[in-house]
Amino acid sequence: MSKPSKREIFSVQLMLGISLLLGVIPPLIMFLITRKKNLYYRESSRKALNFHLTIFPLFVISSLLPSWVKYAILAIETLIIIYAIIQIALQRPYQYPAIPYIKSKKANLEKGYSHVK
């Protein structure tokens, strides 16, 4: 994959910043719009979407627990997203602690051609 342009980097950072407020909606919109057009947007939004889908059940469960648990989860989520924004700005690889609900195209290709090593 070639290096992303400054516009692509800014767009992904903006999507992540907005996702702090709106949750899963910005990564979902970016993923649905760009999944066939731009690999960088697709993979960035896929990672963010998987992360938000992993965090969501924790928020639901935390509603049954003391309120400080919800704030702790929110603080951890914020730190992880800020870390990803910084790594994107520095053009370094990053990874979210997430369940891979949506697989990458590369993983799908490898699974489809498992007989080829």
N, C-alpha and C positions, 0 to 999 in steps of 0.2 A: 504494500500500500504506500502510495506517495505521501509526501508531507502535506498536511492540511494547510490551506490558505489562512490568512489572518481573519478573513470573513467567516470561514467555517469554524475556526477556534472561538471567535467571539459569539457566534450563533449558539454553539454548544454551551459555552459558559453562561450565556443569557438564559438558555433553556433550563440549566441547572439552578441558576439563581431564582427563576420564577417557580421552579418546582419546589423550592423551600416553602413557598406560600401556598401553591395550588396542588402540591402532591404529585400524583400520578398523571395528571392531565397534560402538562407540557411534554413530557417524554412520549406519551402515547400519541399525541398529535404529530410530533416530529417523526416518530417511527412510522406512523401510517402514511404520512405525506412523502417521506423521503426513502422508504425502504427499498424501492427499486431504482432510485435515481443516483444516490450518493452513498457510497460505502462508509465513509467517515461518519456522516450523520446517522446512518442506519446503526452502526455498531455503538456509537456513543449513546444514542437514544435507547437502544436495546439494553445496554448495561444499566442505564438509569432506570428504565422501566422495570427490569428484574429487581433492582434494589428497592424501589418503591413498593413493588408487589410483595417483597419479602418483609418489609417494615410494617405494612398495613395490618397484618394479623396481630402484630405486637401492640399496635395502638388499640385495636379492638379488645384484646386481652387486658391491656392496662386500664381500661375503663372499669374493670372489676376490682382493681387493686388501688392502693393509696395514690393520691394525685401526684406525689413526687416521682412515681415510676414513669408516668406519662411524660413529665418534664425531663427526666433522665433520658428516655428514649428519644425525645425531640432534640436534646442537646447532642446526643451521639450522632443522630442523623445529620444534624447541621454540621458537625465537625467533619464527618465523612464526605459530605458534599463539598464543603469548602476545600478539603484536601484534594478532591478530584478537580475542582476548578483551578487550583494552583498547579497541579500536575499537568493539566491541559495547557495552561499558559506557558509552562516550561517545556512542553512537548515531550513529556516523559510518560511511560506507560503507567496506568493506574488500574486498580481493580476494586470493585465493591464487594463487601461480604454479602452475597446474595445467592438465592436459589435460582438456577438458570431455567426459568419458566419458558423464556424464548431463547432458543438455541441460535448460535451464530451460523452464518451461511457456511463457514469453513467446517464447523462440526457436522452440519447436515451433509455437506459434500463428502466428508470422510466416511460418514455412516453409510451413505449411498454407494460408495465405492470401497467397501471394507475389504474386498478381495485384492485390491491394489495396494501394495506396500511401498 
